[in-house]
């Protein structure tokens, strides 16, 4: 079982896009719960999370939160990111056979222009991060956010692709 975690701030449409992809994982029995960590949203993020059956926190201690998650594996993603077809089977097989973190492959369809890819710093969760709960618990410190938890990981690469969250942000403009 997998617990999905994401942080948001005024990202209602992006949150809805990511949650819609996770529904299939819940139906297949892979996704056991989804946790949304909010940083003071003024939009309808809390309503979207509630309608989707997510746990929604405006205040939290990450150490305590990791102790309460249902899944033995965590999937950390950015709101707006969407895994492409086939991700459920691959992730289910990966968590059954492995004990080390993994990331999704970059989308071949949604790519930044070459120069922008070279000159920008890539957010740690742009391609998601799949990691065992025990591994996350050994790394986490109080006050840490998901970006810091993902920073410095050397994960394996999954064949399944992820459409990064910047695609959803640019579509909103």
C-alpha positions in Angstrom: 0.0 0.0 0.0 1.0 3.5 -0.8 0.5 6.8 0.9 0.6 9.9 -1.4 1.8 13.2 0.1 1.9 16.6 -1.4 2.2 20.2 -0.3 0.1 23.0 -1.7 -0.6 26.7 -1.5 -3.5 28.1 -3.6 -3.2 25.3 -6.1 -6.8 24.1 -6.3 -6.9 23.3 -10.0 -3.5 21.6 -9.9 -4.5 19.6 -6.8 -7.7 18.4 -8.6 -5.7 17.3 -11.6 -3.3 15.2 -9.5 -6.1 13.7 -7.4 -8.0 12.6 -10.5 -5.0 10.5 -11.6 -4.7 8.9 -8.1 -8.3 7.7 -8.2 -7.4 4.8 -10.4 -4.6 3.8 -8.0 -7.1 3.8 -5.1 -9.6 1.7 -7.1 -6.8 -0.8 -7.9 -5.9 -1.0 -4.1 -2.5 0.6 -4.5 -3.2 4.0 -3.0 -4.4 3.7 0.6 -4.5 7.3 1.6 -3.6 10.8 0.3 -2.3 13.5 2.6 -2.3 17.2 1.5 -0.2 19.6 3.5 -1.4 23.2 3.1 0.6 26.3 3.5 -2.2 28.8 4.0 -4.3 28.4 0.8 -7.0 31.0 0.3 -8.7 29.1 -2.5 -10.8 25.9 -2.5 -7.9 23.5 -1.9 -9.4 22.2 1.3 -12.7 21.5 -0.4 -11.1 19.6 -3.3 -9.1 17.5 -0.8 -12.1 16.8 1.4 -14.3 15.8 -1.6 -11.5 13.4 -2.7 -11.3 11.8 0.8 -7.8 13.2 1.5 -6.4 14.1 4.9 -5.9 17.9 4.8 -3.5 19.6 7.3 -2.8 23.2 7.8 -0.5 22.6 10.7 1.5 19.5 11.1 4.7 17.9 12.5 6.2 15.8 9.7 7.7 13.3 12.1 4.3 12.6 13.8 2.6 12.6 10.4 4.9 9.9 9.0 4.0 7.8 12.0 0.3 7.9 11.1 0.5 7.1 7.4 -1.2 3.9 6.3 1.1 2.9 3.5 4.5 1.2 3.8 5.7 3.3 0.9 5.3 7.0 0.3 4.8 8.8 -3.0 5.7 12.5 -2.8 4.4 14.6 -5.7 3.8 18.2 -6.6 0.1 19.3 -7.1 -0.5 19.4 -10.8 1.8 16.4 -11.6 0.1 13.5 -13.4 1.5 10.0 -13.8 0.9 8.6 -17.2 -0.8 5.3 -18.2 0.8 2.2 -16.7 2.1 3.8 -13.5 -0.1 1.7 -11.2 1.2 -1.7 -12.4 4.8 -0.5 -12.4 4.7 1.0 -8.9 2.9 -2.0 -7.5 5.6 -4.3 -8.9 8.4 -1.9 -7.8 7.3 -1.7 -4.2 6.8 -5.5 -4.0 10.4 -6.2 -5.2 12.5 -3.3 -4.1 13.6 -1.4 -1.0 15.2 1.7 -2.4 13.7 5.0 -3.6 12.6 5.7 -7.2 11.4 8.5 -9.4 9.3 8.6 -12.5 10.8 9.2 -15.9 10.5 12.7 -17.4 7.7 13.1 -19.9 8.8 12.9 -23.5 5.8 14.9 -24.6 5.9 17.7 -22.1 9.5 19.1 -22.1 10.9 22.5 -21.5 12.9 24.1 -24.3 16.5 22.9 -24.3 18.0 26.1 -23.0 15.5 26.4 -20.1 16.3 22.8 -19.1 20.0 23.6 -18.9 19.7 26.9 -17.0 17.1 26.2 -14.3 17.4 24.2 -11.1 15.1 21.3 -11.0 12.8 21.1 -8.0 13.4 17.9 -6.0 9.9 16.6 -6.5 9.5 17.4 -10.2 9.5 13.7 -11.1 7.9 12.6 -7.9 9.7 10.4 -5.3 8.7 6.9 -4.2 10.3 5.8 -1.0 9.8 3.3 1.8 8.2 4.8 4.9 11.0 3.5 7.1 13.6 5.3 4.9 11.6 8.6 5.2 11.3 8.2 8.9 15.1 7.8 9.3 15.7 11.0 7.3 12.9 13.3 8.6 13.4 16.0 11.2 10.7 18.2 12.8 10.0 21.3 10.7 11.2 19.6 7.5 9.1 19.9 4.3 8.7 17.3 1.6 11.1 19.2 -0.7 13.9 18.8 1.9 13.0 15.2 2.4 13.4 14.5 -1.3 16.6 16.6 -1.6 19.8 14.5 -2.0 18.1 11.2 -2.8 19.7 9.0 -5.4 16.7 7.1 -6.6 16.3 4.6 -9.4 14.3 5.6 -12.5 11.0 4.0 -13.3 9.9 3.5 -16.9 6.5 5.2 -16.2 6.5 8.9 -17.0 5.2 11.8 -15.1 3.8 15.0 -16.5 5.4 17.7 -14.3 3.4 20.2 -12.3 4.7 23.2 -14.4 2.6 22.0 -17.3 -0.6 22.5 -15.2 0.7 25.9 -14.0 1.4 27.1 -17.5 -2.0 25.9 -18.7 -3.6 28.1 -16.0 -2.0 31.3 -17.3 
